[in-house]
Amino acid sequence: MWRPESDLEQPNRLIVKLEQHLLQVLNQRQNIAWLFEQPEWTQLCQWVDTNPFQAFAFARIKSGHAMTPRHGINVFLMLRAWLIHSHKVGSKLEPLSQAALLHDLGHWRPPDLVYVFAPFSHEQARLKWKHCQVDWDEGFFGDEARQWINEHHEQPNQKGYPQQIKPHVLSQMLRIVDVFDGLATPRRFRVAYEYVDALRLMKRWAGHHYERGLLKSLIQFFGTYPVGTYVRLTNKSLAIALAPCAEGQHYLQLSDQEGTALPFNHEAILLNPQVESAAKSWQWLPLPDAWKGLRPDLVNLPRAYFDELEETEP
């Protein structure tokens, strides 16, 4: 059974550093090739490959502004974790991971939409539809990666954009993760969906916006109640979802049937309990210390790191 890491500092530091590097590229202070030469990229990919469920949990940290580096980071974390756990894509793993990180770079080329907080005008909407057309890649991306990015808003029913064509299966996987993180992120025009509510909406779109089997594969990876989701069991106790396994899905019980929090050293692991519903935010209880890695978004992790100044002689 999977358990979250107890030390969140190292992966958080890598993610924050990669965010800083990505912002350099978004602002055209560095090129794309430079971004993927940085050691944080290689180290973070290795960490995701070893800890796919922890990577998925880290993607719960959101930014309220859609055009920030965090959305690209989250799509990369979730897509690579899903692929490593559930699919064998061979040599396509690296370019697809890179495409996931930069799939929305077109919003910054030119940056006309980055700081628009009012409803889009018709002209701005037309610019938005063009953001996935890769003509800004500085010669970095190959034909396949260009295709995945170009098609990440296309749909099997050919009602997507910008070309209204049936997309490649990997383009659809990128789209599914992009949509999932987008729904779970607060926007200027709505609050964020809880993961279970985002999934409920995406199930309605399956078969039209993307193939049903692909969404089913994602749910099999992170669970009917995605890792880190608080749930109310039918016996009225509170639990939090762990990762699925061959036998089903485990849950960590957090309270007894009267709603009293269990001791922090209590690790009552339940396999396939009867779940009544996802718990509302006011029903949540603090996680035991050893399990806080399930919800990094609820932990006071630093969002910036500053290198220590080296002492120099006067």
DRENTI-190530 format. One line per 3 residues: number of its first residue (from 1); their letters; for each residue x, y, z of C-alpha. Coordinates in steps of 0.2 Angstrom, whole numbers, padded with zeros to 4 digits. Layout:
BEGIN
NUM = A = X Y Z  ...
END
This chain:
BEGIN
1 = MWR = 0000 0000 0000  0007 0017 -0005  0011 0030 0009
4 = PES = 0015 0048 0006  0032 0055 0009  0035 0063 0026
7 = DLE = 0048 0076 0019  0040 0088 0007  0054 0100 0006
10 = QPN = 0065 0092 -0008  0051 0090 -0021  0043 0107 -0016
13 = RLI = 0060 0115 -0019  0062 0107 -0036  0044 0112 -0041
16 = VKL = 0047 0130 -0035  0063 0131 -0044  0056 0124 -0060
19 = EQH = 0042 0137 -0059  0055 0151 -0058  0064 0144 -0073
22 = LLQ = 0048 0143 -0083  0043 0161 -0079  0060 0166 -0087
25 = VLN = 0055 0157 -0103  0037 0164 -0103  0044 0182 -0101
28 = QRQ = 0057 0177 -0115  0072 0180 -0105  0078 0162 -0108
31 = NIA = 0074 0150 -0123  0065 0133 -0122  0081 0123 -0124
34 = WLF = 0089 0132 -0108  0073 0127 -0098  0076 0108 -0101
37 = EQP = 0094 0109 -0098  0092 0114 -0080  0095 0101 -0067
40 = EWT = 0079 0104 -0058  0069 0097 -0074  0079 0081 -0074
43 = QLC = 0078 0078 -0055  0059 0082 -0055  0056 0070 -0069
46 = QWV = 0065 0056 -0059  0056 0060 -0044  0039 0059 -0053
49 = DTN = 0044 0042 -0060  0048 0036 -0043  0033 0044 -0034
52 = PFQ = 0018 0046 -0046  0005 0047 -0032  0015 0060 -0023
55 = AFA = 0017 0070 -0039  -0002 0069 -0041  -0004 0075 -0023
58 = FAR = 0007 0090 -0026  -0003 0095 -0041  -0017 0100 -0028
61 = IKS = -0007 0116 -0026  -0015 0129 -0037  -0013 0147 -0043
64 = GHA = -0028 0158 -0045  -0022 0165 -0061  -0024 0153 -0076
67 = MTP = -0009 0161 -0085  0004 0157 -0072  0018 0144 -0073
70 = RHG = 0009 0133 -0060  -0004 0127 -0072  0009 0120 -0083
73 = INV = 0018 0113 -0069  0002 0104 -0063  -0002 0097 -0080
76 = FLM = 0016 0090 -0082  0015 0082 -0064  -0001 0074 -0067
79 = LRA = 0001 0068 -0085  0019 0061 -0082  0013 0052 -0066
82 = WLI = -0002 0045 -0075  0009 0039 -0090  0022 0031 -0079
85 = HSH = 0009 0022 -0068  -0003 0016 -0082  0004 0018 -0099
88 = KVG = 0020 0013 -0109  0024 0027 -0121  0043 0023 -0123
91 = SKL = 0052 0037 -0131  0037 0048 -0131  0037 0051 -0112
94 = EPL = 0050 0065 -0113  0043 0076 -0127  0026 0073 -0120
97 = SQA = 0031 0079 -0103  0039 0094 -0111  0024 0098 -0121
100 = ALL = 0013 0097 -0105  0024 0109 -0096  0023 0122 -0111
103 = HDL = 0006 0118 -0118  -0001 0135 -0114  0015 0145 -0119
106 = GHW = 0005 0152 -0134  -0004 0163 -0121  0012 0173 -0119
109 = RPP = 0016 0174 -0138  0011 0189 -0138  0006 0191 -0120
112 = DLV = -0010 0200 -0125  -0021 0189 -0114  -0010 0186 -0099
115 = YVF = -0017 0200 -0088  -0035 0201 -0095  -0046 0199 -0080
118 = APF = -0063 0205 -0088  -0073 0194 -0100  -0064 0192 -0117
121 = SHE = -0069 0202 -0131  -0072 0194 -0148  -0055 0198 -0154
124 = QAR = -0047 0192 -0138  -0057 0176 -0140  -0050 0173 -0157
127 = LKW = -0032 0176 -0150  -0036 0163 -0137  -0041 0150 -0150
130 = KHC = -0024 0152 -0158  -0014 0149 -0142  -0011 0131 -0146
133 = QVD = -0004 0133 -0163  0015 0131 -0161  0024 0145 -0170
136 = WDE = 0034 0150 -0155  0045 0135 -0152  0061 0142 -0157
139 = GFF = 0065 0126 -0167  0064 0116 -0151  0049 0104 -0153
142 = GDE = 0049 0090 -0165  0033 0086 -0176  0025 0075 -0163
145 = ARQ = 0026 0087 -0149  0020 0101 -0160  0005 0090 -0165
148 = WIN = 0001 0086 -0146  0001 0105 -0142  -0008 0110 -0158
151 = EHH = -0022 0098 -0154  -0024 0099 -0135  -0041 0108 -0138
154 = EQP = -0047 0097 -0152  -0061 0084 -0149  -0066 0067 -0156
157 = NQK = -0082 0075 -0161  -0072 0088 -0171  -0080 0102 -0162
160 = GYP = -0064 0108 -0153  -0052 0121 -0159  -0043 0128 -0169
163 = QQI = -0044 0116 -0183  -0060 0105 -0179  -0051 0089 -0182
166 = KPH = -0050 0072 -0173  -0035 0073 -0161  -0021 0060 -0158
169 = VLS = -0024 0049 -0143  -0009 0058 -0134  -0016 0075 -0138
172 = QML = -0032 0069 -0129  -0023 0063 -0114  -0015 0080 -0113
175 = RIV = -0032 0088 -0115  -0040 0078 -0101  -0026 0083 -0088
178 = DVF = -0027 0101 -0094  -0046 0101 -0092  -0045 0092 -0075
181 = DGL = -0032 0104 -0068  -0042 0119 -0075  -0058 0114 -0067
184 = ATP = -0050 0112 -0050  -0041 0129 -0051  -0050 0145 -0046
187 = RRF = -0054 0157 -0061  -0059 0175 -0062  -0076 0170 -0066
190 = RVA = -0079 0155 -0055  -0073 0146 -0039  -0063 0130 -0041
193 = YEY = -0072 0113 -0042  -0067 0100 -0030  -0059 0085 -0038
196 = VDA = -0074 0074 -0037  -0086 0088 -0044  -0073 0090 -0058
199 = LRL = -0074 0072 -0062  -0093 0072 -0062  -0093 0085 -0075
202 = MKR = -0079 0077 -0086  -0089 0061 -0086  -0103 0070 -0094
205 = WAG = -0091 0076 -0108  -0083 0059 -0111  -0086 0052 -0128
208 = HHY = -0088 0069 -0135  -0073 0080 -0129  -0061 0064 -0127
211 = ERG = -0062 0046 -0128  -0071 0037 -0113  -0058 0024 -0111
214 = LLK = -0044 0038 -0108  -0054 0046 -0094  -0058 0029 -0086
217 = SLI = -0039 0025 -0086  -0036 0042 -0077  -0049 0037 -0064
220 = QFF = -0041 0020 -0062  -0024 0028 -0059  -0030 0041 -0045
223 = GTY = -0046 0033 -0039  -0064 0035 -0039  -0061 0047 -0025
226 = PVG = -0044 0055 -0030  -0030 0053 -0019  -0031 0066 -0005
229 = TYV = -0051 0068 -0005  -0060 0069 0011  -0075 0057 0012
232 = RLT = -0089 0053 0023  -0092 0035 0026  -0109 0027 0028
235 = NKS = -0105 0024 0046  -0103 0043 0048  -0085 0042 0051
238 = LAI = -0073 0053 0041  -0058 0047 0030  -0046 0052 0017
241 = ALA = -0043 0043 0001  -0027 0034 -0003  -0021 0027 -0019
244 = PCA = -0030 0013 -0028  -0022 -0005 -0028  -0026 -0021 -0037
247 = EGQ = -0039 -0025 -0023  -0048 -0008 -0024  -0045 0008 -0015
250 = HYL = -0038 0011 0003  -0044 0025 0015  -0036 0032 0030
253 = QLS = -0049 0034 0044  -0048 0051 0053  -0063 0050 0065
256 = DQE = -0074 0038 0074  -0093 0036 0070  -0097 0051 0082
259 = GTA = -0085 0062 0072  -0072 0063 0086  -0055 0064 0079
262 = LPF = -0044 0049 0081  -0027 0051 0089  -0013 0057 0077
265 = NHE = -0003 0041 0079  -0019 0031 0073  -0017 0023 0056
268 = AIL = -0033 0014 0053  -0032 0009 0035  -0048 0003 0027
271 = LNP = -0050 -0006 0010  -0065 -0002 0000  -0076 0005 0014
274 = QVE = -0094 0011 0010  -0092 0029 0005  -0107 0040 0007
277 = SAA = -0101 0055 -0002  -0086 0067 -0002  -0085 0078 0014
280 = KSW = -0088 0096 0013  -0074 0108 0018  -0082 0112 0035
283 = QWL = -0081 0093 0039  -0063 0091 0037  -0051 0086 0051
286 = PLP = -0032 0089 0052  -0022 0075 0045  -0010 0065 0056
289 = DAW = 0007 0072 0054  0013 0056 0045  0000 0058 0032
292 = KGL = 0001 0077 0028  0009 0073 0012  -0008 0068 0005
295 = RPD = -0013 0086 0004  0002 0097 0001  -0010 0111 -0003
298 = LVN = -0015 0111 0015  0003 0112 0022  0012 0129 0024
301 = LPR = 0025 0125 0011  0036 0139 0005  0032 0146 -0012
304 = AYF = 0049 0154 -0015  0067 0150 -0011  0081 0162 -0010
307 = DEL = 0099 0156 -0012  0110 0161 0003  0121 0175 -0001
310 = EET = 0139 0170 -0001  0150 0180 0011  0163 0190 0002
313 = EP = 0178 0200 0008  0176 0218 0009
END
